[in-house]
Amino acid sequence: MGDAPEARRIVVDGEELFAISGTDLARFMAIRRQVGGQSDRIRALMSSVARLTETLDVLGPLFAELAGVHVCEGAGCRLCALVADGLGQVETARRALPRSGRARSAAPRRPPGDHPPPGSARHPGDPPPPGGD
């Protein structure tokens, strides 16, 4: 975009206006379309970042809870390897997110009572919590 357009001041019905050439108007309209397209792409990317953040907010605690309740079968346990890999992938994805994509929503992610809080799930064979059960 080269030279700045030359606007001419004119008065129409007592109101001061600015007139530009048809070439400059066409250039301004093209710029407006480009900016609008970029804005749409940025909006779509931000929506994708928000969805990714919400997914990570669900997956991270789920992997952590699974790691906390899993009874390991020893070296080479496939579930332990999958959980460790999942936690690593979640952290890698979180580090890749821009700061603005890490904003937390004030709205709850799932209805209360839908799932027990992390670490509170009891499984057969688990010892009773301190204080009895």
DSSP file with accessible surface (Angstrom, degrees, kcal/mol):
  #  RESIDUE AA STRUCTURE BP1 BP2  ACC     N-H-->O    O-->H-N    N-H-->O    O-->H-N    TCO  KAPPA ALPHA  PHI   PSI    X-CA   Y-CA   Z-CA
    1    1 A M              0   0  166      0, 0.0     3,-0.1     0, 0.0     0, 0.0   0.000 360.0 360.0 360.0 107.8    0.0    0.0    0.0
    2    2 A G        +     0   0   66      1,-0.1     0, 0.0     2,-0.0     0, 0.0   0.803 360.0  15.1 -77.4-115.1    1.8    2.9   -1.3
    3    3 A D  S    S-     0   0  141      1,-0.1    -1,-0.1     3,-0.0     3,-0.1  -0.223  76.2-106.8 -70.5 151.1    0.9    6.5   -1.0
    4    4 A A        -     0   0   78      1,-0.1    -1,-0.1    -3,-0.1    20,-0.0  -0.482  45.8-102.7 -71.5 142.9   -1.7    7.9    1.3
    5    5 A P        -     0   0   38      0, 0.0     2,-0.8     0, 0.0    -1,-0.1  -0.339  27.0-123.2 -67.7 150.8   -4.9    8.9   -0.5
    6    6 A E        -     0   0  147     -3,-0.1     2,-0.4     2,-0.0    15,-0.3  -0.866  27.7-162.6 -96.0 109.3   -5.5   12.6   -1.2
    7    7 A A        -     0   0   54     -2,-0.8     2,-0.5    13,-0.1    13,-0.2  -0.768   4.2-150.6 -92.8 138.2   -8.8   13.5    0.4
    8    8 A R  E     -A   19   0A 145     11,-2.7    11,-3.0    -2,-0.4     2,-0.4  -0.916  14.1-128.1-108.5 136.1  -10.5   16.7   -0.8
    9    9 A R  E     +A   18   0A 170     -2,-0.5     2,-0.3     9,-0.2     9,-0.2  -0.672  34.5 171.8 -82.3 132.0  -12.7   18.7    1.5
   10   10 A I  E     -A   17   0A  71      7,-2.8     7,-3.5    -2,-0.4     2,-0.5  -0.942  26.9-134.9-135.4 159.1  -16.1   19.5    0.1
   11   11 A V  E     -A   16   0A 105     -2,-0.3     2,-0.5     5,-0.2     5,-0.2  -0.972  20.6-179.3-118.1 124.5  -19.2   21.1    1.5
   12   12 A V  E >  S-A   15   0A  63      3,-2.7     3,-2.2    -2,-0.5    -2,-0.0  -0.989  74.6 -17.7-125.4 121.9  -22.6   19.5    0.8
   13   13 A D  T 3  S-     0   0  169     -2,-0.5    -1,-0.1     1,-0.3     3,-0.1   0.881 128.8 -52.8  50.1  41.0  -25.8   21.1    2.2
   14   14 A G  T 3  S+     0   0   73      1,-0.2     2,-0.5    -3,-0.0    -1,-0.3   0.481 115.3 116.1  80.9  -0.3  -23.7   23.0    4.7
   15   15 A E  E <   -A   12   0A 126     -3,-2.2    -3,-2.7     0, 0.0     2,-0.4  -0.895  65.0-128.9-107.7 130.0  -21.9   19.8    6.0
   16   16 A E  E     +A   11   0A 103     -2,-0.5     2,-0.3    -5,-0.2    -5,-0.2  -0.608  37.1 170.4 -78.8 128.4  -18.2   19.4    5.5
   17   17 A L  E     -A   10   0A  67     -7,-3.5    -7,-2.8    -2,-0.4     2,-0.4  -0.820  29.4-123.5-128.7 170.0  -17.3   16.0    3.9
   18   18 A F  E     -A    9   0A 123     -2,-0.3     2,-0.4    -9,-0.2    -9,-0.2  -0.963  20.1-157.9-119.7 136.1  -14.2   14.4    2.4
   19   19 A A  E     -A    8   0A  25    -11,-3.0   -11,-2.7    -2,-0.4     2,-0.3  -0.904   9.5-176.5-114.6 138.1  -14.0   13.1   -1.1
   20   20 A I        -     0   0   56     -2,-0.4   -13,-0.1   -13,-0.2    -2,-0.0  -0.894  32.7 -93.8-126.5 164.7  -11.6   10.5   -2.4
   21   21 A S     >  -     0   0   43    -15,-0.3     4,-2.4    -2,-0.3     5,-0.2  -0.254  33.5-111.8 -74.2 163.0  -11.0    9.0   -5.8
   22   22 A G  H  > S+     0   0   59      1,-0.2     4,-2.5     2,-0.2     5,-0.2   0.862 118.6  55.0 -61.9 -34.7  -12.7    5.9   -7.1
   23   23 A T  H  > S+     0   0  111      2,-0.2     4,-2.1     1,-0.2    -1,-0.2   0.936 109.1  46.1 -64.9 -45.0   -9.3    4.1   -7.1
   24   24 A D  H  > S+     0   0   26      2,-0.2     4,-2.7     1,-0.2    -2,-0.2   0.894 111.6  52.4 -66.3 -38.1   -8.7    5.0   -3.4
   25   25 A L  H  X S+     0   0   92     -4,-2.4     4,-2.5     2,-0.2    -2,-0.2   0.934 109.2  49.6 -62.4 -44.0  -12.2    3.9   -2.5
   26   26 A A  H  X S+     0   0   59     -4,-2.5     4,-2.1     1,-0.2    -1,-0.2   0.906 111.2  49.9 -61.4 -40.2  -11.7    0.5   -4.2
   27   27 A R  H  X S+     0   0   72     -4,-2.1     4,-2.4     2,-0.2    -2,-0.2   0.935 110.7  49.0 -65.1 -43.2   -8.4    0.1   -2.3
   28   28 A F  H  X S+     0   0   88     -4,-2.7     4,-2.5     1,-0.2    -2,-0.2   0.907 110.5  51.1 -62.3 -40.4  -10.1    1.0    1.0
   29   29 A M  H  X S+     0   0   78     -4,-2.5     4,-2.2     2,-0.2    -1,-0.2   0.901 109.6  50.1 -65.4 -39.4  -12.9   -1.6    0.3
   30   30 A A  H  X S+     0   0   31     -4,-2.1     4,-2.3     2,-0.2    -2,-0.2   0.923 111.3  48.7 -64.8 -42.4  -10.3   -4.3   -0.5
   31   31 A I  H  X S+     0   0   44     -4,-2.4     4,-2.7     1,-0.2     5,-0.2   0.923 109.3  53.2 -62.5 -42.7   -8.4   -3.5    2.8
   32   32 A R  H  X S+     0   0  176     -4,-2.5     4,-2.4     1,-0.2    -1,-0.2   0.918 109.5  48.3 -60.0 -42.7  -11.7   -3.7    4.7
   33   33 A R  H  X S+     0   0  160     -4,-2.2     4,-2.4     2,-0.2    -1,-0.2   0.916 111.5  50.4 -64.7 -41.2  -12.5   -7.1    3.2
   34   34 A Q  H  X S+     0   0  113     -4,-2.3     4,-2.4     2,-0.2    -2,-0.2   0.932 111.5  47.1 -63.0 -44.6   -9.0   -8.4    4.1
   35   35 A V  H  X S+     0   0   82     -4,-2.7     4,-2.6     1,-0.2    -1,-0.2   0.915 111.3  51.9 -64.8 -40.0   -9.3   -7.2    7.7
   36   36 A G  H  X S+     0   0   31     -4,-2.4     4,-2.2    -5,-0.2    -1,-0.2   0.918 110.2  48.8 -62.7 -41.4  -12.8   -8.7    8.0
   37   37 A G  H  X S+     0   0   21     -4,-2.4     4,-2.2     2,-0.2    -2,-0.2   0.915 111.7  48.8 -64.8 -42.2  -11.4  -12.1    6.7
   38   38 A Q  H  X S+     0   0  105     -4,-2.4     4,-2.5     2,-0.2    -2,-0.2   0.910 109.7  52.7 -63.8 -40.5   -8.5  -12.0    9.1
   39   39 A S  H  X S+     0   0   46     -4,-2.6     4,-2.5     1,-0.2    -2,-0.2   0.920 108.7  50.0 -61.4 -42.0  -10.9  -11.1   12.0
   40   40 A D  H  X S+     0   0   94     -4,-2.2     4,-2.2     1,-0.2    -1,-0.2   0.909 111.0  49.1 -63.3 -41.9  -13.1  -14.1   11.1
   41   41 A R  H  X S+     0   0  147     -4,-2.2     4,-2.4     2,-0.2    -2,-0.2   0.908 111.0  49.7 -65.5 -40.1  -10.1  -16.5   11.1
   42   42 A I  H  X S+     0   0  106     -4,-2.5     4,-2.7     2,-0.2     5,-0.2   0.923 109.7  51.5 -64.7 -42.1   -8.9  -15.1   14.4
   43   43 A R  H  X S+     0   0  146     -4,-2.5     4,-2.1     1,-0.2    -2,-0.2   0.925 110.8  48.6 -59.8 -43.3  -12.3  -15.7   15.9
   44   44 A A  H  X S+     0   0   59     -4,-2.2     4,-2.1     2,-0.2    -2,-0.2   0.917 112.0  48.8 -64.8 -41.9  -12.4  -19.3   14.6
   45   45 A L  H  X S+     0   0  115     -4,-2.4     4,-2.6     2,-0.2    -2,-0.2   0.914 110.2  50.8 -64.8 -41.4   -8.9  -19.9   16.0
   46   46 A M  H  X S+     0   0   79     -4,-2.7     4,-2.4     1,-0.2    -1,-0.2   0.883 108.6  52.5 -65.2 -35.3   -9.8  -18.5   19.4
   47   47 A S  H  X S+     0   0   55     -4,-2.1     4,-2.3    -5,-0.2    -1,-0.2   0.919 109.7  49.1 -64.5 -40.9  -12.9  -20.7   19.5
   48   48 A S  H  X S+     0   0   52     -4,-2.1     4,-2.5     2,-0.2    -2,-0.2   0.908 110.3  50.7 -64.5 -40.7  -10.7  -23.7   18.8
   49   49 A V  H  X S+     0   0   27     -4,-2.6     4,-2.8     2,-0.2    -2,-0.2   0.920 109.6  50.8 -63.3 -41.8   -8.3  -22.6   21.6
   50   50 A A  H  X S+     0   0   46     -4,-2.4     4,-2.4     2,-0.2    -2,-0.2   0.923 111.4  47.6 -63.2 -42.3  -11.3  -22.3   24.0
   51   51 A R  H  X S+     0   0  132     -4,-2.3     4,-2.3     2,-0.2    -2,-0.2   0.909 112.3  49.7 -65.4 -40.2  -12.5  -25.8   23.0
   52   52 A L  H  X S+     0   0   73     -4,-2.5     4,-2.7     2,-0.2    -2,-0.2   0.926 110.2  50.6 -63.1 -43.1   -9.0  -27.2   23.5
   53   53 A T  H  X S+     0   0    4     -4,-2.8     4,-2.4     1,-0.2    -2,-0.2   0.923 110.2  49.4 -61.0 -44.4   -8.7  -25.6   26.9
   54   54 A E  H  X S+     0   0   97     -4,-2.4     4,-1.1     2,-0.2    -1,-0.2   0.913 111.3  49.8 -61.9 -40.7  -12.0  -27.0   28.0
   55   55 A T  H  X S+     0   0   73     -4,-2.3     4,-3.0     1,-0.2     3,-0.5   0.925 111.2  48.3 -64.1 -43.5  -11.0  -30.5   26.8
   56   56 A L  H  X S+     0   0    8     -4,-2.7     4,-2.6     1,-0.2    -1,-0.2   0.879 106.1  58.1 -64.5 -36.4   -7.7  -30.2   28.7
   57   57 A D  H  < S+     0   0   21     -4,-2.4    -1,-0.2    -5,-0.2    -2,-0.2   0.786 114.2  38.6 -63.9 -26.8   -9.5  -29.0   31.8
   58   58 A V  H  X S+     0   0   49     -4,-1.1     4,-1.5    -3,-0.5    -2,-0.2   0.887 117.8  46.8 -86.9 -46.0  -11.5  -32.3   31.7
   59   59 A L  H  X S+     0   0   65     -4,-3.0     4,-2.9     2,-0.2     5,-0.3   0.893 104.8  58.9 -67.0 -42.7   -8.7  -34.7   30.6
   60   60 A G  H  X S+     0   0   12     -4,-2.6     4,-2.5     1,-0.2     5,-0.2   0.958 110.3  40.7 -55.1 -55.3   -6.1  -33.5   33.1
   61   61 A P  H  > S+     0   0   60      0, 0.0     4,-2.8     0, 0.0    -1,-0.2   0.870 113.9  55.0 -63.1 -33.4   -8.1  -34.3   36.3
   62   62 A L  H  X S+     0   0   71     -4,-1.5     4,-2.6     2,-0.2    -2,-0.2   0.936 110.3  44.7 -65.3 -45.1   -9.4  -37.5   34.8
   63   63 A F  H  X S+     0   0   54     -4,-2.9     4,-2.5     2,-0.2    -1,-0.2   0.920 114.5  49.8 -62.7 -42.6   -5.9  -38.8   34.1
   64   64 A A  H  X S+     0   0   53     -4,-2.5     4,-1.8    -5,-0.3    -2,-0.2   0.919 112.0  47.6 -63.4 -41.7   -4.7  -37.7   37.5
   65   65 A E  H  X S+     0   0   39     -4,-2.8     4,-1.5     2,-0.2     5,-0.2   0.924 111.1  50.9 -65.8 -42.3   -7.7  -39.4   39.2
   66   66 A L  H  X S+     0   0   66     -4,-2.6     4,-1.8     1,-0.2     3,-0.4   0.919 109.3  50.8 -61.3 -41.9   -7.1  -42.6   37.2
   67   67 A A  H  < S+     0   0   53     -4,-2.5    -1,-0.2     1,-0.2    -2,-0.2   0.873 109.9  52.2 -63.2 -33.7   -3.4  -42.5   38.3
   68   68 A G  H  < S+     0   0   67     -4,-1.8    -1,-0.2     1,-0.2    -2,-0.2   0.771 117.8  34.2 -74.5 -26.5   -4.5  -42.1   41.9
   69   69 A V  H  < S+     0   0   32     -4,-1.5     2,-0.2    -3,-0.4    -1,-0.2   0.587  90.4 109.2-106.6 -10.8   -7.0  -45.0   42.0
   70   70 A H     <  -     0   0   47     -4,-1.8     2,-0.8    -5,-0.2    -4,-0.0  -0.452  60.6-143.0 -72.3 133.3   -5.2  -47.5   39.7
   71   71 A V        -     0   0  114     -2,-0.2     2,-0.1     2,-0.0    -1,-0.1  -0.877  26.4-134.2 -95.0 110.7   -3.7  -50.6   41.3
   72   72 A C        -     0   0   69     -2,-0.8     3,-0.1     1,-0.1     0, 0.0  -0.376  10.3-151.0 -72.2 141.6   -0.5  -51.1   39.3
   73   73 A E        -     0   0  171      1,-0.4     2,-0.2    -2,-0.1    -1,-0.1   0.259  54.0-100.7 -91.9   7.1    0.4  -54.6   38.1
   74   74 A G  S >  S-     0   0   37      3,-0.0     3,-1.4     2,-0.0    -1,-0.4  -0.556  74.1   0.0 108.2-168.6    4.1  -53.9   38.2
   75   75 A A  T 3  S+     0   0  115      1,-0.3     3,-0.1    -2,-0.2     0, 0.0  -0.227 127.4  24.8 -58.3 138.5    6.7  -53.0   35.7
   76   76 A G  T 3  S+     0   0   82      1,-0.3     2,-0.4     2,-0.1    -1,-0.3   0.626  78.2 165.7  82.4  13.3    5.4  -52.8   32.1
   77   77 A C    <>  -     0   0   13     -3,-1.4     4,-1.9     1,-0.2    -1,-0.3  -0.477  28.8-151.8 -65.2 120.7    1.8  -52.0   33.3
   78   78 A R  H  > S+     0   0  192     -2,-0.4     4,-2.5     1,-0.2     5,-0.2   0.898  92.5  52.2 -64.6 -39.9    0.1  -50.8   30.1
   79   79 A L  H  > S+     0   0   61      1,-0.2     4,-2.8     2,-0.2     5,-0.2   0.921 107.9  51.7 -65.9 -40.8   -2.4  -48.6   32.0
   80   80 A C  H  > S+     0   0   47      1,-0.2     4,-2.6     2,-0.2    -1,-0.2   0.917 111.0  48.6 -60.8 -41.1    0.3  -46.8   33.9
   81   81 A A  H  X S+     0   0   63     -4,-1.9     4,-2.5     2,-0.2    -2,-0.2   0.915 112.3  48.3 -65.2 -42.0    2.1  -46.1   30.6
   82   82 A L  H  X S+     0   0   83     -4,-2.5     4,-2.7     2,-0.2    -2,-0.2   0.914 113.1  47.4 -64.8 -42.3   -1.1  -44.8   29.0
   83   83 A V  H  X S+     0   0    7     -4,-2.8     4,-2.9     2,-0.2     5,-0.2   0.936 112.8  48.5 -66.1 -44.5   -1.9  -42.6   32.0
   84   84 A A  H  X S+     0   0   65     -4,-2.6     4,-2.3    -5,-0.2    -2,-0.2   0.925 113.8  47.2 -61.2 -43.2    1.7  -41.2   32.2
   85   85 A D  H  X S+     0   0   95     -4,-2.5     4,-2.7    -5,-0.2    -2,-0.2   0.923 111.8  50.9 -64.0 -42.6    1.6  -40.5   28.4
   86   86 A G  H  X S+     0   0    7     -4,-2.7     4,-2.4     2,-0.2    -2,-0.2   0.929 110.5  48.1 -60.9 -44.6   -1.8  -38.8   28.7
   87   87 A L  H  X S+     0   0   59     -4,-2.9     4,-2.3     1,-0.2    -1,-0.2   0.915 112.5  49.8 -63.2 -40.0   -0.7  -36.6   31.5
   88   88 A G  H  X S+     0   0   36     -4,-2.3     4,-2.5    -5,-0.2    -2,-0.2   0.912 110.5  49.4 -64.3 -41.6    2.4  -35.7   29.5
   89   89 A Q  H  X S+     0   0  113     -4,-2.7     4,-2.5     2,-0.2    -2,-0.2   0.900 109.9  51.4 -64.8 -39.9    0.3  -34.9   26.4
   90   90 A V  H  X S+     0   0    5     -4,-2.4     4,-2.5     2,-0.2    -2,-0.2   0.942 112.1  46.2 -62.5 -45.7   -2.0  -32.7   28.5
   91   91 A E  H  X S+     0   0   96     -4,-2.3     4,-2.2     2,-0.2    -2,-0.2   0.907 111.7  51.4 -65.8 -39.6    0.9  -30.7   29.9
   92   92 A T  H  X S+     0   0   74     -4,-2.5     4,-1.4     1,-0.2    -1,-0.2   0.932 111.7  47.3 -61.8 -44.4    2.6  -30.3   26.5
   93   93 A A  H  X S+     0   0   26     -4,-2.5     4,-1.0     1,-0.2    -2,-0.2   0.905 110.2  52.9 -64.8 -39.8   -0.7  -29.0   25.1
   94   94 A R  H >< S+     0   0   35     -4,-2.5     3,-0.6     1,-0.2    -1,-0.2   0.905 107.7  50.8 -63.0 -41.1   -1.2  -26.6   28.0
   95   95 A R  H 3< S+     0   0  163     -4,-2.2    -1,-0.2     1,-0.2    -2,-0.2   0.823 108.1  54.0 -66.0 -28.8    2.3  -25.1   27.5
   96   96 A A  H 3< S+     0   0   83     -4,-1.4    -1,-0.2    -5,-0.2    -2,-0.2   0.692  88.9  97.6 -78.7 -18.4    1.6  -24.6   23.8
   97   97 A L  S << S-     0   0   12     -4,-1.0     5,-0.1    -3,-0.6     2,-0.0  -0.450  81.0-114.5 -71.3 142.2   -1.6  -22.6   24.5
   98   98 A P    >   -     0   0   61      0, 0.0     3,-1.3     0, 0.0     4,-0.4  -0.357  30.3-108.2 -68.5 156.2   -1.4  -18.8   24.4
   99   99 A R  G >  S+     0   0  203      1,-0.3     3,-1.7     2,-0.2     4,-0.1   0.887 119.9  56.9 -53.5 -40.8   -1.9  -17.1   27.7
  100  100 A S  G >  S+     0   0   79      1,-0.3     3,-0.9     2,-0.2    -1,-0.3   0.779 100.1  59.7 -66.3 -22.8   -5.3  -15.8   26.5
  101  101 A G  G <  S+     0   0    7     -3,-1.3    -1,-0.3     1,-0.2    -2,-0.2   0.557  93.7  67.0 -80.6  -4.7   -6.4  -19.4   25.8
  102  102 A R  G <   +     0   0   74     -3,-1.7    -1,-0.2    -4,-0.4    -2,-0.2   0.391  68.3 126.7 -96.9   4.0   -5.9  -20.3   29.5
  103  103 A A    <   -     0   0   74     -3,-0.9     2,-0.4    -4,-0.1    -3,-0.0  -0.353  55.6-133.7 -62.9 140.2   -8.7  -18.2   30.8
  104  104 A R        -     0   0  136     -2,-0.0     2,-0.2     2,-0.0    -1,-0.1  -0.771  10.9-126.7 -98.8 141.1  -11.1  -20.2   33.0
  105  105 A S        -     0   0   66     -2,-0.4     4,-0.1     1,-0.1    -1,-0.0  -0.578   7.2-140.5 -82.1 146.0  -14.8  -19.9   32.6
  106  106 A A  S    S+     0   0  108     -2,-0.2    -1,-0.1     2,-0.1     3,-0.1   0.684  77.8  95.3 -78.5 -16.7  -16.8  -19.1   35.8
  107  107 A A  S    S-     0   0   57      1,-0.1    -2,-0.1     2,-0.0     2,-0.0  -0.478  87.6-105.6 -75.7 143.1  -19.5  -21.6   34.6
  108  108 A P        -     0   0  107      0, 0.0    -1,-0.1     0, 0.0    -2,-0.1  -0.379  19.7-140.0 -66.5 147.4  -19.3  -25.1   36.0
  109  109 A R  S    S+     0   0   99      1,-0.2    -2,-0.0    -4,-0.1   -51,-0.0   0.789  81.9  12.3 -80.5 -33.1  -18.1  -27.7   33.5
  110  110 A R  S    S-     0   0   91      5,-0.0    -1,-0.2    -3,-0.0     3,-0.1  -0.980  93.7 -85.6-139.9 158.9  -20.5  -30.5   34.5
  111  111 A P    >   -     0   0   88      0, 0.0     3,-1.9     0, 0.0     4,-0.3  -0.310  56.3 -94.5 -62.4 145.3  -23.6  -30.6   36.7
  112  112 A P  T 3  S+     0   0  129      0, 0.0     0, 0.0     0, 0.0     0, 0.0  -0.295 112.3  23.9 -58.1 142.1  -22.9  -31.1   40.4
  113  113 A G  T 3  S+     0   0   81      2,-0.4     0, 0.0    -3,-0.1     0, 0.0   0.387  88.2 112.1  83.6  -4.5  -23.1  -34.7   41.4
  114  114 A D  S <  S+     0   0   86     -3,-1.9    -1,-0.0     1,-0.2     0, 0.0   0.897  90.6   5.4 -67.7 -39.9  -22.3  -35.9   37.9
  115  115 A H  S    S-     0   0   99     -4,-0.3    -2,-0.4    -5,-0.1    -1,-0.2  -0.992  85.4-105.6-140.0 149.4  -18.9  -37.3   39.0
  116  116 A P        -     0   0   65      0, 0.0     5,-0.1     0, 0.0     3,-0.1  -0.363  50.0 -91.2 -69.8 154.7  -17.3  -37.6   42.4
  117  117 A P    >   -     0   0   88      0, 0.0     3,-2.1     0, 0.0     4,-0.4  -0.307  59.8 -78.6 -62.1 151.8  -14.5  -35.1   43.2
  118  118 A P  T 3  S+     0   0   89      0, 0.0   -56,-0.1     0, 0.0   -53,-0.0  -0.222 117.9  16.6 -53.7 136.8  -11.0  -36.3   42.2
  119  119 A G  T 3  S+     0   0   65     -3,-0.1   -54,-0.0     1,-0.1   -53,-0.0   0.349 104.4  89.8  85.6  -8.4   -9.5  -38.7   44.8
  120  120 A S    <   +     0   0   56     -3,-2.1     2,-0.2     2,-0.1    -1,-0.1   0.593  54.8 110.0 -98.3 -10.1  -12.9  -39.4   46.4
  121  121 A A        -     0   0   22     -4,-0.4     2,-0.4    -5,-0.1    -6,-0.0  -0.453  56.7-150.7 -68.6 133.7  -13.9  -42.4   44.3
  122  122 A R        -     0   0  113     -2,-0.2    -2,-0.1     4,-0.0   -53,-0.0  -0.878  11.6-168.9-106.6 140.3  -13.9  -45.7   46.2
  123  123 A H    >   -     0   0   81     -2,-0.4     3,-2.4     4,-0.1     0, 0.0  -0.889  38.7 -80.6-123.4 154.8  -13.2  -48.9   44.5
  124  124 A P  T 3  S+     0   0  133      0, 0.0    -1,-0.0     0, 0.0     0, 0.0  -0.279 119.3  25.2 -53.8 135.0  -13.5  -52.5   45.8
  125  125 A G  T 3  S+     0   0   82      1,-0.3    -3,-0.0    -3,-0.0     0, 0.0   0.270  88.4 130.9  92.2 -11.8  -10.5  -53.4   47.9
  126  126 A D    <   -     0   0   48     -3,-2.4    -1,-0.3     1,-0.1    -4,-0.0  -0.509  64.7-110.9 -70.9 143.0   -9.7  -49.8   48.8
  127  127 A P        -     0   0  104      0, 0.0    -4,-0.1     0, 0.0    -1,-0.1  -0.379  41.1 -95.6 -68.2 151.6   -9.1  -49.3   52.5
  128  128 A P        -     0   0   85      0, 0.0     5,-0.1     0, 0.0     3,-0.1  -0.332  47.0 -99.0 -64.8 151.0  -11.8  -47.3   54.3
  129  129 A P    >   -     0   0   54      0, 0.0     3,-1.4     0, 0.0    -3,-0.0  -0.292  52.5 -79.0 -66.6 158.2  -11.1  -43.5   54.7
  130  130 A P  T 3  S+     0   0  137      0, 0.0     0, 0.0     0, 0.0     0, 0.0  -0.300 121.2  37.1 -56.2 136.6   -9.8  -42.3   58.0
  131  131 A G  T 3  S-     0   0   90     -3,-0.1     2,-0.0     2,-0.0     0, 0.0   0.518 120.1 -89.1  97.2   2.0  -12.6  -42.0   60.5
  132  132 A G    <         0   0   46     -3,-1.4     0, 0.0    -4,-0.1     0, 0.0  -0.175 360.0 360.0  90.0 179.9  -14.4  -45.1   59.3
  133  133 A D              0   0  151     -5,-0.1    -2,-0.0    -2,-0.0    -1,-0.0  -0.996 360.0 360.0-149.8 360.0  -17.0  -45.7   56.6
